[in-house]
């Protein structure tokens, strides 16, 4: 069974769409006028692409009335330092809860860790081409030691040490090409021993009288060398250690 109210509402909406004024429609159904008025008003607004909710004259009158009321309001006093401190205290009191503190600490910690990791990654990238005597060379060596400490097996550590020694030899070759003074170190095979002149990995090494030698190096031994590279491409040994 169809609700009479729905039939009346449909007829009223059809009348609205036909251009019949709202008040004339409501006058035809006074018993439903109270319920139909908001529905028909809404239908009128929705059907108009540019609805005018209030006449311009009425809006102007309301605005003037509002401005008159604002004009008679007493001015607000300027806040004192005491008022500002009191407001700040209440804000801090609401903010300084256990959950808020832990949240802020977690955010600060994560930001600091990410910043540190990004800085280390950038430094590591910049230090890759550093040579002995350069500003970032010590950071390069520290980075290598950290990598060695993170190895899980002895074979991984040996492979990494071999890789780093290749770097040392490449750095030595670059320094010779650039004719730079530097303290260098590398590991290699002792190829020849003639008095105080040794050949290690093809490089001539001069041994001063006060040289510090650990072990008993023989030709064919693998030794670790710390030496001073002079501008005339001469290596003067400072320490020699036999590598087991």
PAMIKE-559370 format. One line per 2 residues: their letters; for each residue x, y, z of N, C-alpha, C. Coordinates in nm, 3 decimals, m for minus. Layout:
BEGIN
A> X Y Z X Y Z X Y Z | ...
END
This chain:
BEGIN
XX> 0.085 m0.120 0.000 0.000 0.000 0.000 0.088 0.124 0.000 | 0.058 0.220 m0.087 0.141 0.339 m0.100 0.100 0.441 0.006
XX> 0.199 0.498 0.073 0.176 0.599 0.177 0.121 0.726 0.112 | 0.008 0.780 0.162 m0.048 0.904 0.106 0.051 1.021 0.111
XX> 0.133 1.025 0.214 0.231 1.134 0.228 0.329 1.133 0.111 | 0.372 1.012 0.070 0.466 1.002 m0.041 0.401 1.049 m0.172
XX> 0.272 1.014 m0.189 0.203 1.060 m0.310 0.193 1.212 m0.313 | 0.159 1.270 m0.196 0.146 1.416 m0.189 0.281 1.482 m0.214
XX> 0.389 1.423 m0.156 0.523 1.478 m0.175 0.564 1.475 m0.322 | 0.536 1.363 m0.390 0.569 1.353 m0.533 0.494 1.458 m0.615
XX> 0.362 1.476 m0.582 0.282 1.575 m0.654 0.334 1.716 m0.629 | 0.374 1.744 m0.505 0.425 1.878 m0.471 0.557 1.906 m0.544
XX> 0.643 1.807 m0.549 0.771 1.824 m0.619 0.746 1.846 m0.768 | 0.650 1.771 m0.824 0.616 1.791 m0.966 0.565 1.931 m0.989
XX> 0.484 1.982 m0.893 0.433 2.119 m0.905 0.546 2.221 m0.898 | 0.642 2.197 m0.808 0.759 2.285 m0.798 0.835 2.291 m0.930
XX> 0.856 2.173 m0.988 0.929 2.166 m1.115 0.851 2.234 m1.228 | 0.719 2.239 m1.213 0.637 2.307 m1.314 0.635 2.457 m1.295
XX> 0.692 2.507 m1.182 0.701 2.650 m1.160 0.598 2.706 m1.065 | 0.522 2.620 m0.999 0.422 2.668 m0.903 0.494 2.717 m0.778
XX> 0.463 2.836 m0.726 0.529 2.887 m0.606 0.508 2.793 m0.486 | 0.606 2.794 m0.397 0.605 2.705 m0.281 0.485 2.731 m0.192
XX> 0.453 2.856 m0.166 0.345 2.887 m0.075 0.210 2.842 m0.131 | 0.191 2.850 m0.261 0.065 2.805 m0.322 0.052 2.653 m0.308
XX> 0.161 2.582 m0.324 0.158 2.435 m0.310 0.120 2.398 m0.168 | 0.183 2.464 m0.070 0.154 2.431 0.071 0.011 2.467 0.108
XX> m0.043 2.570 0.045 m0.182 2.610 0.075 m0.281 2.504 0.031 | m0.245 2.424 m0.068 m0.334 2.318 m0.116 m0.340 2.199 m0.021
XX> m0.232 2.182 0.062 m0.229 2.068 0.156 m0.192 2.120 0.294 | m0.282 2.197 0.358 m0.246 2.258 0.486 m0.217 2.155 0.595
XX> m0.281 2.037 0.588 m0.260 1.937 0.692 m0.117 1.880 0.690 | m0.047 1.889 0.572 0.090 1.840 0.562 0.193 1.953 0.544
XX> 0.147 2.078 0.559 0.234 2.192 0.529 0.360 2.193 0.617 | 0.340 2.160 0.746 0.454 2.164 0.838 0.562 2.065 0.798
XX> 0.522 1.943 0.757 0.620 1.840 0.719 0.677 1.865 0.579 | 0.595 1.921 0.490 0.638 1.937 0.351 0.729 2.057 0.330
XX> 0.715 2.161 0.414 0.790 2.284 0.390 0.942 2.259 0.381 | 1.008 2.193 0.482 1.154 2.174 0.471 1.193 2.086 0.352
XX> 1.108 1.985 0.321 1.140 1.896 0.210 1.133 1.971 0.078 | 1.028 2.052 0.061 1.013 2.125 m0.065 1.117 2.237 m0.078
XX> 1.152 2.298 0.036 1.255 2.401 0.032 1.389 2.342 m0.011 | 1.420 2.222 0.045 1.543 2.154 0.005 1.540 2.118 m0.142
XX> 1.424 2.071 m0.191 1.413 2.038 m0.332 1.432 2.161 m0.419 | 1.384 2.277 m0.371 1.401 2.402 m0.446 1.548 2.441 m0.455
XX> 1.618 2.427 m0.342 1.761 2.463 m0.340 1.842 2.370 m0.429 | 1.813 2.238 m0.421 1.889 2.141 m0.499 1.864 2.154 m0.648
XX> 1.745 2.197 m0.686 1.713 2.208 m0.827 1.769 2.336 m0.890 | 1.815 2.430 m0.804 1.868 2.557 m0.854 2.020 2.551 m0.852
XX> 2.087 2.562 m0.968 2.234 2.554 m0.968 2.300 2.670 m0.896 | 2.233 2.782 m0.882 2.285 2.897 m0.810 2.182 2.944 m0.707
XX> 2.166 2.867 m0.600 2.061 2.901 m0.503 2.095 3.026 m0.424 | 1.997 3.102 m0.389 2.012 3.218 m0.301 1.940 3.184 m0.172
XX> 2.017 3.152 m0.069 1.957 3.107 0.055 1.890 3.222 0.130 | 1.950 3.339 0.118 1.890 3.457 0.181 1.891 3.571 0.079
XX> 1.786 3.651 0.078 1.787 3.768 m0.010 1.903 3.860 0.026 | 1.953 3.932 m0.073 2.068 4.020 m0.053 2.040 4.126 0.053
XX> 1.919 4.181 0.052 1.885 4.285 0.149 1.888 4.230 0.291 | 1.841 4.106 0.307 1.840 4.046 0.441 1.982 4.017 0.489
XX> 2.067 3.969 0.396 2.205 3.942 0.434 2.275 4.071 0.474 | 2.248 4.180 0.403 2.310 4.308 0.436 2.264 4.357 0.572
XX> 2.135 4.339 0.602 2.082 4.381 0.731 2.145 4.301 0.845 | 2.158 4.171 0.824 2.219 4.087 0.928 2.366 4.125 0.951
XX> 2.437 4.154 0.841 2.577 4.192 0.854 2.590 4.324 0.930 | 2.505 4.422 0.899 2.511 4.549 0.969 2.481 4.533 1.118
XX> 2.383 4.448 1.148 2.348 4.424 1.288 2.465 4.360 1.362 | 2.531 4.267 1.294 2.647 4.201 1.355 2.760 4.301 1.381
XX> 2.787 4.389 1.287 2.893 4.486 1.303 2.861 4.586 1.414 | 2.731 4.619 1.429 2.692 4.707 1.539 2.717 4.642 1.674
XX> 2.686 4.513 1.683 2.710 4.442 1.809 2.860 4.430 1.838 | 2.941 4.409 1.733 3.086 4.401 1.752 3.141 4.535 1.800
XX> 3.084 4.646 1.747 3.135 4.779 1.781 3.114 4.812 1.928 | 3.009 4.759 1.989 2.981 4.793 2.130 3.049 4.699 2.227
XX> 3.116 4.595 2.175 3.186 4.504 2.264 3.308 4.572 2.323 | 3.339 4.550 2.451 3.459 4.612 2.510 3.584 4.548 2.450
XX> 3.689 4.627 2.429 3.813 4.570 2.374 3.876 4.471 2.470 | 3.935 4.366 2.413 4.001 4.266 2.496 4.135 4.320 2.546
XX> 4.166 4.301 2.673 4.295 4.350 2.725 4.410 4.269 2.666 | 4.525 4.337 2.650 4.644 4.268 2.601 4.693 4.170 2.708
XX> 4.730 4.047 2.667 4.777 3.950 2.766 4.909 3.994 2.829 | 4.919 3.976 2.960 5.042 4.009 3.032 5.139 3.892 3.023
XX> 5.263 3.915 3.069 5.361 3.806 3.072 5.314 3.693 3.162 | 5.244 3.729 3.268 5.191 3.627 3.358 5.088 3.540 3.286
XX> 5.002 3.605 3.206 4.903 3.529 3.130 4.970 3.436 3.029 | 5.074 3.489 2.963 5.144 3.407 2.863 5.213 3.287 2.929
XX> 5.278 3.311 3.042 5.344 3.201 3.112 5.244 3.098 3.161 | 5.130 3.148 3.209 5.026 3.058 3.257 4.974 2.970 3.143
XX> 4.952 3.033 3.026 4.905 2.956 2.910 5.011 2.855 2.865 | 5.138 2.898 2.864 5.246 2.807 2.825 5.257 2.690 2.922
XX> 5.238 2.720 3.052 5.244 2.613 3.153 5.135 2.509 3.129 | 5.014 2.555 3.099 4.905 2.460 3.075 4.928 2.379 2.948
XX> 4.985 2.443 2.845 5.016 2.369 2.722 5.121 2.262 2.748 | 5.228 2.299 2.820 5.334 2.203 2.852 5.282 2.092 2.941
XX> 5.194 2.127 3.033 5.140 2.025 3.124 5.058 1.922 3.048 | 4.980 1.971 2.949 4.903 1.876 2.867 4.993 1.795 2.776
XX> 5.106 1.857 2.736 5.196 1.790 2.641 5.287 1.689 2.709 | 5.328 1.719 2.832 5.426 1.634 2.899 5.361 1.515 2.966
XX> 5.301 1.431 2.886 5.251 1.303 2.936 5.354 1.195 2.903 | 5.342 1.080 2.967 5.438 0.973 2.943 5.437 0.928 2.798
XX> 5.318 0.915 2.743 5.308 0.870 2.604 5.368 0.973 2.508 | 5.341 1.102 2.534 5.394 1.207 2.446 5.546 1.214 2.454
XX> 5.600 1.197 2.577 5.746 1.202 2.595 5.812 1.086 2.522 | 5.757 0.963 2.537 5.813 0.847 2.469 5.804 0.864 2.317
XX> 5.692 0.921 2.272 5.675 0.943 2.128 5.779 1.042 2.076 | 5.800 1.151 2.149 5.899 1.252 2.106 6.040 1.194 2.110
XX> 6.071 1.117 2.215 6.205 1.056 2.224 6.228 0.958 2.111 | 6.124 0.880 2.077 6.139 0.784 1.967 6.161 0.857 1.835
XX> 6.087 0.965 1.814 6.103 1.043 1.691 6.241 1.104 1.682 | 6.288 1.163 1.793 6.421 1.225 1.794 6.529 1.121 1.772
XX> 6.515 1.005 1.838 6.615 0.898 1.825 6.622 0.847 1.682 | 6.505 0.821 1.621 6.504 0.771 1.484 6.564 0.874 1.388
XX> 6.531 1.002 1.410 6.586 1.107 1.325 6.738 1.115 1.338 | 6.787 1.105 1.464 6.932 1.111 1.485 7.003 0.991 1.423
XX> 6.943 0.872 1.439 7.005 0.751 1.383 7.009 0.758 1.231 | 6.897 0.798 1.169 6.893 0.808 1.023 6.991 0.913 0.972
XX> 7.000 1.026 1.044 7.095 1.131 1.004 7.238 1.080 1.014 | 7.268 1.006 1.123 7.403 0.952 1.141 7.437 0.851 1.032
XX> 7.341 0.762 1.001 7.366 0.661 0.898 7.387 0.726 0.761 | 7.306 0.827 0.731 7.323 0.896 0.603 7.457 0.968 0.596
XX> 7.498 1.030 0.709 7.626 1.100 0.712 7.742 1.002 0.694 | 7.732 0.887 0.762 7.838 0.786 0.749 7.845 0.731 0.607
XX> 7.727 0.709 0.546 7.726 0.658 0.409 7.789 0.759 0.313 | 7.759 0.888 0.333 7.817 0.991 0.247 7.967 1.003 0.268
XX> 8.011 0.994 0.394 8.155 1.000 0.423 8.227 0.879 0.364 | 8.165 0.762 0.377 8.226 0.641 0.324 8.241 0.650 0.172
XX> 8.139 0.704 0.107 8.146 0.720 m0.039 8.256 0.819 m0.078 | 8.263 0.930 m0.002 8.363 1.032 m0.033 8.504 0.984 m0.003
XX> 8.519 0.891 0.095 8.652 0.845 0.136 8.705 0.732 0.050 | 8.625 0.678 m0.039 8.670 0.564 m0.119 8.796 0.594 m0.199
XX> 8.807 0.715 m0.248 8.923 0.751 m0.330 9.033 0.821 m0.253 | 9.023 0.824 m0.120 9.123 0.894 m0.040 9.255 0.818 m0.041
XX> 9.366 0.893 m0.036 9.500 0.838 m0.032 9.565 0.870 0.102 | 9.669 0.797 0.142 9.740 0.830 0.266 9.782 0.977 0.267
XX> 9.750 1.045 0.378 9.776 1.188 0.389 9.654 1.273 0.363 | 9.551 1.217 0.299 9.428 1.292 0.274 9.346 1.301 0.403
XX> 9.255 1.399 0.404 9.175 1.424 0.524 9.088 1.305 0.561 | 9.029 1.239 0.460 8.935 1.130 0.486 8.999 0.992 0.487
XX> 9.131 0.986 0.478 9.194 0.853 0.470 9.176 0.774 0.600 | 9.188 0.841 0.713 9.171 0.770 0.841 9.030 0.713 0.853
XX> 8.930 0.789 0.805 8.793 0.737 0.806 8.781 0.614 0.717 | 8.851 0.616 0.605 8.852 0.500 0.515 8.906 0.377 0.586
XX> 9.014 0.392 0.659 9.074 0.277 0.730 8.987 0.229 0.844 | 8.924 0.323 0.915 8.832 0.283 1.023 8.714 0.206 0.965
XX> 8.662 0.251 0.853 8.552 0.181 0.786 8.592 0.038 0.750 | 8.716 0.021 0.705 8.764 m0.114 0.671 8.773 m0.202 0.795
XX> 8.819 m0.145 0.906 8.829 m0.223 1.030 8.690 m0.265 1.079 | 8.593 m0.177 1.062 8.456 m0.212 1.101 8.405 m0.327 1.016
XX> 8.432 m0.321 0.885 8.390 m0.430 0.797 8.455 m0.562 0.836 | 8.583 m0.557 0.874 8.652 m0.679 0.917 8.591 m0.735 1.046
XX> 8.554 m0.645 1.137 8.496 m0.691 1.265 8.359 m0.754 1.247 | 8.294 m0.726 1.135 8.159 m0.778 1.112 8.159 m0.910 1.034
XX> 8.277 m0.958 0.996 8.283 m1.086 0.924 8.247 m1.200 1.019 | 8.186 m1.304 0.965 8.138 m1.416 1.046 8.233 m1.535 1.047
XX> 8.313 m1.549 0.943 8.404 m1.664 0.934 8.544 m1.616 0.904 | 8.642 m1.704 0.930 8.782 m1.669 0.905 8.808 m1.653 0.756
XX> 8.742 m1.734 0.674 8.763 m1.724 0.530 8.714 m1.589 0.477 | 8.602 m1.540 0.532 8.552 m1.408 0.491 8.651 m1.299 0.531
XX> 8.708 m1.312 0.652 8.804 m1.212 0.698 8.930 m1.213 0.611 | 8.978 m1.332 0.574 9.098 m1.342 0.489 9.071 m1.280 0.352
XX> 8.954 m1.310 0.296 8.919 m1.255 0.164 8.911 m1.103 0.170 | 8.854 m1.049 0.279 8.843 m0.904 0.293 8.980 m0.839 0.312
XX> 9.067 m0.904 0.391 9.202 m0.852 0.411 9.279 m0.849 0.279 | 9.261 m0.952 0.197 9.326 m0.955 0.066 9.277 m0.841 m0.021
XX> 9.147 m0.817 m0.017 9.090 m0.706 m0.094 9.147 m0.572 m0.048 | 9.159 m0.554 0.083 9.211 m0.429 0.136 9.360 m0.412 0.101
XX> 9.435 m0.522 0.098 9.577 m0.513 0.064 9.595 m0.472 m0.083 | 9.503 m0.519 m0.168 9.506 m0.475 m0.308 9.486 m0.324 m0.315
XX> 9.400 m0.274 m0.229 9.379 m0.128 m0.222 9.508 m0.057 m0.181 | 9.579 m0.114 m0.080 9.702 m0.051 m0.034 9.806 m0.042 m0.145
XX> 9.817 m0.148 m0.224 9.913 m0.148 m0.334 9.872 m0.048 m0.443 | 9.740 m0.039 m0.467 9.692 0.057 m0.566 9.716 0.200 m0.517
XX> 9.698 0.224 m0.386 9.725 0.357 m0.330 9.873 0.391 m0.342 | 9.960 0.294 m0.315 10.103 0.316 m0.328 10.140 0.354 m0.472
XX> 10.081 0.286 m0.567 10.110 0.315 m0.707 10.062 0.457 m0.743 | 9.946 0.496 m0.694 9.895 0.631 m0.720 9.987 0.737 m0.659
XX> 10.033 0.712 m0.537 10.122 0.808 m0.471 10.253 0.824 m0.548 | 10.305 0.713 m0.602 10.428 0.720 m0.682 10.404 0.802 m0.808
XX> 10.288 0.781 m0.871 10.257 0.857 m0.992 10.243 1.006 m0.962 | 10.189 1.038 m0.844 10.169 1.178 m0.806 10.293 1.239 m0.742
XX> 10.396 1.154 m0.715 10.521 1.198 m0.654 10.495 1.267 m0.518 | 10.416 1.200 m0.435 10.376 1.255 m0.307 10.446 1.184 m0.192
XX> 10.474 1.259 m0.087 10.524 1.203 0.038 10.409 1.142 0.116 | 10.434 1.025 0.176 10.327 0.964 0.256 10.383 0.846 0.334
XX> 10.313 0.814 0.441 10.339 0.690 0.515 10.245 0.584 0.460 | 10.301 0.473 0.414 10.221 0.369 0.350 10.243 0.237 0.422
XX> 10.150 0.146 0.400 10.166 0.010 0.451 10.099 m0.086 0.355 | 10.159 m0.203 0.344 10.106 m0.307 0.255 10.165 m0.440 0.295
XX> 10.109 m0.545 0.241 10.156 m0.681 0.266 10.198 m0.743 0.133 | 10.313 m0.809 0.133 10.360 m0.871 0.009 10.466 m0.975 0.034
XX> 10.510 m1.038 m0.074 10.611 m1.143 m0.067 10.749 m1.081 m0.074 | 10.838 m1.121 0.017 10.977 m1.077 0.015 11.049 m1.152 m0.097
XX> 11.085 m1.079 m0.204 11.142 m1.142 m0.322 11.294 m1.146 m0.320 | 11.355 m1.049 m0.253 11.502 m1.044 m0.252 11.550 m0.972 m0.127
XX> 11.667 m1.019 m0.072 11.732 m0.957 0.043 11.880 m0.938 0.011 | 11.921 m0.816 m0.005 12.063 m0.785 m0.026 12.101 m0.675 0.072
XX> 12.166 m0.714 0.182 12.203 m0.621 0.288 12.080 m0.545 0.336 | 12.081 m0.412 0.319 11.968 m0.331 0.367 11.873 m0.290 0.254
XX> 11.882 m0.360 0.141 11.792 m0.333 0.029 11.712 m0.459 0.000 | 11.582 m0.449 0.020 11.493 m0.563 m0.004 11.398 m0.528 m0.120
XX> 11.351 m0.633 m0.186 11.249 m0.618 m0.289 11.123 m0.688 m0.238 | 11.012 m0.612 m0.225 10.885 m0.666 m0.176 10.777 m0.631 m0.278
XX> 10.715 m0.733 m0.338 10.609 m0.712 m0.436 10.654 m0.620 m0.550 | 10.785 m0.630 m0.584 10.837 m0.550 m0.694 10.882 m0.411 m0.653
XX> 10.863 m0.370 m0.527 10.904 m0.238 m0.480 11.034 m0.247 m0.402 | 11.125 m0.153 m0.427 11.254 m0.150 m0.356 11.234 m0.088 m0.219
XX> 11.282 m0.157 m0.118 11.263 m0.114 0.020 11.400 m0.100 0.085 | 11.429 0.019 0.137 11.555 0.046 0.206 11.533 0.032 0.356
XX> 11.621 m0.046 0.422 11.608 m0.068 0.566 11.711 0.016 0.641 | 11.668 0.112 0.723 11.763 0.189 0.803 11.819 0.103 0.917
XX> 11.918 0.156 0.986 11.983 0.078 1.092 11.890 0.053 1.210 | 11.796 0.144 1.235 11.709 0.129 1.352 11.573 0.068 1.316
XX> 11.566 m0.007 1.206 11.441 m0.067 1.163 11.390 m0.168 1.266 | 11.261 m0.169 1.287 11.199 m0.265 1.380 11.142 m0.381 1.298
XX> 11.196 m0.503 1.323 11.154 m0.622 1.248 11.099 m0.725 1.347 | 10.980 m0.772 1.321 10.918 m0.877 1.403 10.923 m1.009 1.327
XX> 10.987 m1.110 1.386 11.001 m1.240 1.320 11.133 m1.249 1.245 | 11.148 m1.359 1.172 11.269 m1.383 1.094 11.231 m1.395 0.946
XX> 11.219 m1.282 0.876 11.179 m1.290 0.737 11.287 m1.350 0.648 | 11.247 m1.438 0.558 11.334 m1.498 0.460 11.275 m1.473 0.322
XX> 11.357 m1.491 0.219 11.304 m1.477 0.083 11.189 m1.575 0.063 | 11.081 m1.525 0.011 10.959 m1.606 m0.004 10.861 m1.587 0.110
XX> 10.905 m1.522 0.219 10.814 m1.496 0.332 10.714 m1.386 0.294 | 10.599 m1.395 0.355 10.498 m1.291 0.337 10.510 m1.195 0.454
XX> 10.535 m1.068 0.425 10.561 m0.971 0.531 10.469 m0.851 0.517 | 10.446 m0.789 0.633 10.367 m0.665 0.637 10.465 m0.551 0.658
XX> 10.455 m0.447 0.573 10.552 m0.338 0.572 10.483 m0.206 0.602 | 10.543 m0.128 0.691 10.508 0.012 0.711 10.630 0.092 0.672
XX> 10.614 0.183 0.574 10.730 0.254 0.521 10.693 0.399 0.489 | 10.801 0.478 0.469 10.784 0.618 0.432 10.820 0.632 0.285
XX> 10.726 0.684 0.206 10.750 0.704 0.064 10.804 0.845 0.042 | 10.925 0.850 m0.015 10.987 0.979 m0.043 10.951 1.025 m0.184
XX> 10.984 1.153 m0.212 10.948 1.208 m0.342 11.027 1.147 m0.456 | 11.140 1.084 m0.425 11.219 1.020 m0.529 11.177 0.874 m0.549
XX> 11.054 0.843 m0.506 10.994 0.709 m0.521 11.067 0.603 m0.439 | 11.140 0.646 m0.336 11.212 0.553 m0.250 11.127 0.519 m0.128
XX> 11.121 0.390 m0.095 11.050 0.344 0.024 11.151 0.315 0.134 | 11.137 0.386 0.247 11.224 0.364 0.362 11.141 0.295 0.469
XX> 11.180 0.172 0.503 11.100 0.091 0.595 11.104 0.146 0.736 | 10.993 0.140 0.804 10.985 0.179 0.944 10.956 0.058 1.032
XX> 10.878 m0.037 0.981 10.844 m0.160 1.055 10.818 m0.272 0.957 | 10.868 m0.389 0.989 10.846 m0.508 0.908 10.800 m0.620 1.001
XX> 10.697 m0.689 0.960 10.643 m0.797 1.042 10.613 m0.917 0.954 | 10.657 m1.034 0.998 10.631 m1.154 0.924 10.485 m1.194 0.943
XX> 10.415 m1.220 0.833 10.275 m1.259 0.838 10.268 m1.412 0.839 | 10.205 m1.467 0.942 10.194 m1.614 0.952 10.086 m1.667 0.860
END
